[in-house]
Amino acid sequence: MHVPLIPGALGHIECQTSQIFLSGDHTIIVGLIEDAHIYEDEPLLYYNRQFGTFKPPEGSSDARNRDPARATNSAGNTFSTQTDSDVC
């Protein structure tokens, strides 16, 4: 497929448009995945008007063993990214 891809992104998903739904002032496009790639690097985190990074749990030596609900902002403060709407 020849679609624009964002250089330096941690992942790319290429889709074929399957359906288009109009709802008020929104358009929802459903796609069938044709190709996908992920790349190793640290994700950019923006939460509560701050940039930060994910931090491995205490005592963990594996940086891949991250708690997605815990993060560290640029000042080094740890905060939770989980909200009430995240809990089912």
C-alpha positions in Angstrom: 0.0 0.0 0.0 1.1 3.5 -0.7 0.0 5.6 2.3 1.7 8.3 4.2 3.6 7.0 7.3 4.9 9.2 10.1 8.7 8.9 10.2 10.0 7.9 13.7 6.7 6.6 14.9 6.8 3.5 17.2 4.3 1.7 15.0 2.6 1.9 11.7 -0.7 0.4 10.7 -1.9 0.3 7.1 -5.6 -0.2 6.5 -8.0 -0.6 3.6 -11.2 1.4 4.3 -14.0 -0.9 5.0 -16.9 1.3 6.3 -17.6 5.0 6.9 -20.1 6.1 9.5 -21.4 9.7 9.9 -22.5 10.7 13.4 -23.2 14.3 14.0 -20.1 16.3 13.4 -17.9 13.1 13.5 -16.9 10.7 10.8 -15.9 7.2 12.0 -13.7 5.2 9.5 -13.4 1.4 10.0 -10.4 -0.2 8.3 -9.2 -3.7 7.6 -5.5 -4.0 8.6 -3.3 -4.9 5.6 0.1 -4.4 7.3 1.4 -3.5 10.7 4.9 -2.9 12.2 6.1 -2.0 15.6 9.5 -0.6 16.5 11.5 -0.7 19.8 11.9 2.5 21.7 10.4 4.4 24.6 6.9 5.8 24.0 6.1 9.5 24.4 3.7 10.0 27.3 1.6 13.1 27.7 -0.8 13.1 30.6 -2.3 15.8 32.8 -0.5 18.6 30.8 2.9 17.0 31.4 5.3 15.0 29.3 6.9 11.9 30.9 8.1 8.3 30.4 6.9 4.9 31.7 8.9 3.7 34.7 9.6 0.0 35.5 8.1 -1.3 38.8 10.3 -1.1 41.9 12.8 -4.0 42.0 12.4 -4.8 38.3 15.5 -5.0 36.1 13.5 -5.5 32.9 12.5 -2.2 31.3 9.8 -4.0 29.3 8.0 -4.9 32.6 6.2 -1.6 32.9 3.0 -0.8 34.7 1.0 1.1 32.1 -0.9 2.9 34.9 2.3 4.3 36.5 4.4 6.9 34.8 7.1 9.5 35.6 6.9 13.1 34.4 9.9 15.2 33.3 10.5 16.4 36.9 10.9 12.7 38.0 7.5 12.6 39.9 5.6 9.3 39.6 1.9 9.6 38.9 -1.0 7.3 38.0 -2.4 7.4 34.5 -5.5 5.4 35.4 -8.8 7.2 35.8 -12.2 5.9 37.0 -13.3 5.5 33.3 -10.3 3.0 32.8 -11.7 0.6 35.4 -14.4 -1.8 34.2 
